[in-house]
């Protein structure tokens, strides 16, 4: 319906009820005359432009309603024009304008009630009631006006929440990809490096020491099987099924050391105390640090001996790996993924990591992990 047609319909409905009340009066009360009908016509004419001039229309209809009351007309339908006008003020305005309109309408209505109340049989409580009456259409209009704003705010909150969930999901995916890449690097870098060294030993000893060659190839096969097992456990997180393979623990370090020694590097493993268990995330992190450090020794240095030390305490686990050989002359390509992976793993459990060359030759990796594995 066009706005003008809607306004005319409202005027017709208000005129029907208000005019009927104005035309029919009890005997002995004020009867409608020319002034009464002039105020009636003025009110209806003002309501036609209520959308364009809501405040002036409220003033005109309010003055007409007060004029009827002061002139001696009494009837609830006579309030309809000012009720519609006040509702329009609230719907098309803002909260500040609604507040001022409510204060003004309540004061005027109360003052008129006090003046007219002297002629009423039981005026007790009438001014208070009349002061509350104009607040009802204002509150209704305020509720109608703010409802789209509330709906828009709720929609905006829902969009922000959805965007936050998407960002969180993307962040988790990135973290999982980094974790899987780190695990695959640790597995492949260590195992392939050890298998390469062991295959070289087997090839050199094939003619002169078949038994040594056989032992080296046996170790190559065992390393390959272990690498396949760990890769399956790591890649299972990318499938629908959940992985049931255990993460590497400190109890598997002797097998790790044995594989490195098969390549000709002597490894001294010392753990104090020898027993004691730590949270799984701490033991996995410690295992990967030792694994990566031994891999770097095999791939990037000429070390013949490596000392691995794990010292446990109530509050932390200290790890130190020191190799005695100088680095091999290889082209510099910056830090490898192994050192980057260690730098990511250690802070993730709240630990600290240092590494670098030592005086006199060699390389040292030192890490301190919290015993409880509290994430940073």
C-alpha positions in Angstrom: 0.0 0.0 0.0 1.4 3.5 -0.9 2.2 5.6 2.2 -0.4 8.2 1.4 -3.1 5.5 1.1 -2.0 4.0 4.4 -2.2 7.5 6.0 -5.7 8.1 4.7 -6.8 4.7 5.9 -5.5 5.5 9.4 -7.2 8.9 9.3 -10.5 7.1 8.3 -10.3 4.6 11.1 -9.4 7.3 13.7 -12.1 9.6 12.4 -14.7 6.8 12.7 -14.1 6.1 16.4 -13.3 9.6 17.5 -16.2 11.2 15.6 -18.6 8.6 17.0 -17.5 9.3 20.5 -17.7 13.1 19.9 -21.2 12.9 18.3 -22.8 10.8 21.1 -22.7 12.3 24.6 -24.5 11.6 27.8 -27.5 13.9 28.6 -26.3 16.8 30.8 -22.7 16.7 29.5 -21.2 19.0 26.9 -22.6 18.4 23.4 -20.5 18.7 20.3 -20.7 22.1 18.6 -18.8 23.9 15.9 -15.7 24.3 18.0 -15.6 20.6 18.8 -16.0 19.6 15.2 -13.3 22.2 14.2 -10.8 20.6 16.6 -11.8 17.2 15.1 -11.2 18.3 11.5 -7.9 19.9 12.5 -6.7 16.6 14.2 -7.6 14.5 11.1 -6.0 17.0 8.7 -2.8 16.9 10.7 -2.7 13.1 10.7 -2.5 13.1 6.9 1.0 14.5 7.1 2.2 12.6 10.2 5.0 10.9 8.4 6.6 14.1 7.1 6.0 16.3 10.2 5.6 13.9 13.2 6.4 16.4 15.9 4.2 19.3 14.7 1.4 16.8 14.1 1.8 15.5 17.7 1.6 19.1 19.0 -1.6 19.8 16.9 -3.4 16.6 17.9 -2.3 17.1 21.5 -3.6 20.6 21.6 -6.9 19.4 20.1 -7.2 16.6 22.7 -6.5 19.1 25.5 -9.0 21.5 24.0 -11.7 18.8 24.1 -11.0 18.0 27.7 -10.9 21.7 28.8 -14.1 22.3 26.8 -15.9 19.6 28.7 -15.8 16.5 26.4 -14.9 13.3 28.2 -14.2 10.0 26.3 -11.4 7.6 25.7 -11.6 7.5 21.8 -10.9 11.3 21.8 -7.3 10.4 22.6 -6.8 8.3 19.4 -5.4 11.2 17.2 -2.7 12.1 19.7 -2.0 8.4 20.4 -1.3 7.8 16.7 0.8 11.0 16.5 3.0 10.0 19.5 3.4 6.5 18.1 4.6 8.1 14.8 7.1 10.4 16.7 8.7 7.3 18.3 8.7 5.1 15.2 10.2 7.7 12.9 12.5 9.4 15.4 15.3 8.5 17.8 15.5 7.7 21.5 16.3 11.3 22.5 13.3 12.7 20.7 11.1 10.0 22.2 12.3 10.9 25.7 11.5 14.6 25.2 8.1 13.9 23.7 7.3 11.6 26.6 8.3 14.2 29.2 6.3 17.0 27.4 3.2 14.9 26.8 3.2 13.6 30.4 3.5 17.1 31.9 0.8 18.6 29.6 -1.5 15.6 30.2 -1.1 15.8 33.9 -1.7 19.5 34.0 -4.9 19.2 31.9 -6.1 16.4 34.2 -5.5 18.6 37.3 -7.6 21.4 35.7 -10.4 19.1 34.5 -10.3 16.9 37.6 -12.2 19.4 39.8 -15.3 18.8 37.8 -15.0 15.0 38.1 -16.9 13.1 40.8 -13.9 11.0 41.9 -10.6 12.7 40.7 -8.3 10.6 43.0 -5.4 9.2 40.9 -6.6 10.8 37.7 -3.6 13.0 37.0 -1.1 10.1 37.4 -3.2 7.9 35.1 -3.3 10.7 32.5 0.4 11.3 32.7 1.1 7.6 32.0 -1.4 7.3 29.1 0.8 9.2 26.5 3.8 7.1 27.4 2.2 3.9 26.1 2.2 4.8 22.4 5.7 6.2 22.7 7.0 2.9 24.3 5.2 0.9 21.6 6.7 3.0 18.9 10.2 2.8 20.4 9.9 -1.0 20.5 8.8 -1.2 16.9 11.6 1.2 15.8 14.3 -0.6 17.7 13.3 -4.1 16.6 14.9 -3.9 13.1 18.0 -2.4 14.8 18.1 -5.4 17.2 17.6 -7.8 14.3 20.4 -6.1 12.3 22.7 -6.3 15.4 21.9 -10.0 15.9 22.6 -10.7 12.2 25.9 -8.8 12.5 26.9 -10.8 15.6 26.0 -14.0 13.8 28.1 -13.0 10.8 31.0 -12.1 13.1 30.7 -15.4 15.0 30.6 -17.3 11.7 33.7 -15.5 10.4 35.5 -16.2 13.7 34.6 -19.9 13.5 36.0 -19.9 9.9 39.2 -18.2 11.0 39.6 -20.6 13.9 39.0 -23.6 11.6 41.5 -22.2 9.1 44.0 -21.7 11.9 43.6 -25.2 13.1 44.0 -26.6 9.6 47.2 -24.6 9.3 48.5 -25.8 12.6 47.7 -29.4 11.7 49.4 -29.1 8.3 52.5 -27.7 10.0 52.4 -30.5 12.5 52.1 -33.2 9.9 54.8 -31.6 7.8 57.1 -31.5 10.8 56.4 -35.1 11.7 57.0 -36.3 8.1 60.3 -34.3 7.9 61.5 -35.7 11.2 60.7 -39.3 10.1 62.1 -39.1 6.6 65.1 -36.9 7.3 66.3 -39.2 10.1 65.4 -42.6 8.5 66.6 -41.8 5.0 69.8 -40.4 6.2 70.5 -43.4 8.4 69.5 -45.8 5.6 71.9 -44.0 3.2 74.8 -44.3 5.6 74.0 -47.9 6.3 73.7 -48.7 2.6 77.1 -47.1 2.0 78.6 -49.3 4.8 77.0 -52.4 3.2 78.3 -51.5 -0.2 81.8 -50.9 1.0 81.9 -54.1 2.9 80.1 -56.3 0.3 83.3 -58.0 -0.9 85.6 -57.8 2.0 83.2 -58.3 5.0 80.0 -59.9 3.9 78.8 -60.3 7.5 79.1 -56.5 8.1 77.3 -55.9 4.9 74.5 -58.2 5.9 74.1 -56.5 9.3 74.0 -53.1 7.6 71.3 -54.2 5.1 69.3 -55.8 8.0 69.4 -52.4 9.7 68.3 -50.7 6.5 65.3 -53.0 6.3 64.4 -52.4 9.9 64.7 -48.6 9.5 62.5 -48.7 6.4 59.8 -50.7 8.3 59.9 -48.3 11.2 59.6 -45.3 8.8 56.6 -46.8 7.1 54.9 -47.4 10.5 55.5 -43.8 11.6 54.4 -42.4 8.3 51.1 -44.4 8.4 50.5 -43.1 12.0 51.2 -39.5 11.0 49.2 -39.5 7.7 46.2 -41.2 9.3 45.1 -37.8 10.7 44.4 -36.7 7.2 41.9 -39.5 6.8 38.5 -40.1 8.3 39.7 -42.8 10.7 41.5 -41.9 13.9 45.1 -43.0 14.4 45.7 -45.6 17.1 49.4 -45.8 16.7 51.3 -44.5 19.8 53.6 -41.5 19.5 57.3 -42.1 20.0 58.4 -42.1 23.7 61.8 -41.8 25.5 61.8 -45.6 25.9 62.4 -45.9 22.2 65.7 -43.9 22.2 67.9 -47.0 22.4 66.5 -48.3 19.1 67.1 -44.8 17.6 70.7 -44.8 18.8 71.2 -48.3 17.5 70.2 -47.3 14.0 72.6 -44.3 14.1 75.5 -46.5 15.3 74.9 -48.9 12.5 76.0 -46.1 10.2 79.4 -45.8 11.9 78.7 -43.1 14.5 79.4 -43.9 18.1 76.6 -42.6 20.3 76.7 -42.3 24.1 73.3 -42.2 25.7 72.9 -41.1 29.3 69.6 -40.6 31.1 69.4 -39.6 34.7 67.3 -40.8 36.3 67.0 -43.9 34.1 63.3 -44.4 34.8 60.4 -42.0 35.3 57.7 -41.0 33.0 56.7 -37.6 31.6 53.5 -36.5 29.8 53.2 -37.8 26.3 53.7 -34.5 24.6 57.0 -33.9 26.5 58.4 -37.4 25.7 57.4 -37.0 22.0 59.0 -33.6 21.8 62.2 -34.9 23.5 62.4 -37.9 21.2 62.0 -35.7 18.1 64.7 -33.3 19.3 67.2 -36.2 19.8 66.2 -37.7 16.5 66.7 -34.4 14.6 70.0 -33.7 16.3 71.3 -37.2 15.4 70.1 -36.8 11.8 72.0 -33.5 11.5 75.1 -35.2 12.8 74.8 -38.0 10.2 74.0 -35.6 7.3 75.9 -32.5 7.9 79.0 -33.3 10.0 82.0 -35.6 10.1 81.4 -36.5 13.8 82.6 -39.9 14.9 81.1 -39.6 18.4 77.9 -38.0 19.8 76.9 -37.6 23.4 73.2 -37.6 24.3 72.2 -36.6 27.8 68.8 -36.4 29.3 68.6 -35.1 32.9 65.2 -35.2 34.7 64.0 -33.1 37.6 60.8 -32.4 39.3 60.1 -29.2 37.3 61.9 -29.9 33.9 63.6 -32.2 31.6 67.0 -31.1 30.2 68.3 -32.5 26.9 71.8 -32.0 25.5 73.2 -33.5 22.3 76.9 -32.7 21.4 78.7 -33.9 18.3 82.5 -33.7 18.1 83.0 -33.4 14.3 83.3 -30.3 12.1 80.6 -29.5 9.6 81.0 -30.9 6.1 81.8 -28.3 3.4 78.3 -28.0 1.9 76.8 -25.0 0.1 74.9 -22.8 2.6 71.2 -22.9 2.1 70.1 -21.3 5.4 68.5 -23.2 8.3 67.0 -26.5 7.4 63.5 -27.6 8.3 64.9 -29.7 11.1 66.1 -26.7 13.2 62.9 -24.9 12.3 60.9 -27.9 13.5 62.7 -28.0 16.8 62.1 -24.2 17.3 58.4 -24.8 16.8 58.1 -27.9 19.0 59.9 -26.7 22.1 58.0 -23.4 22.6 54.7 -25.3 22.0 55.2 -27.1 25.3 56.6 -24.1 27.1 60.3 -25.0 26.8 63.5 -23.3 25.7 66.0 -24.2 22.9 69.5 -23.2 22.1 71.9 -24.6 19.5 75.2 -23.7 17.8 78.8 -24.6 17.3 81.0 -25.2 20.3 84.7 -24.1 20.8 87.2 -26.5 19.4 84.7 -28.0 16.9 81.4 -29.7 17.0 77.8 -28.7 17.4 75.6 -28.6 20.5 71.8 -28.7 20.9 70.3 -27.9 24.3 66.7 -27.9 25.3 64.8 -27.6 28.6 61.2 -28.8 28.7 58.7 -28.4 31.5 58.0 -31.7 33.3 54.2 -31.1 33.1 54.2 -30.1 29.4 52.2 -26.9 30.0 51.6 -25.2 26.7 52.8 -21.6 26.3 
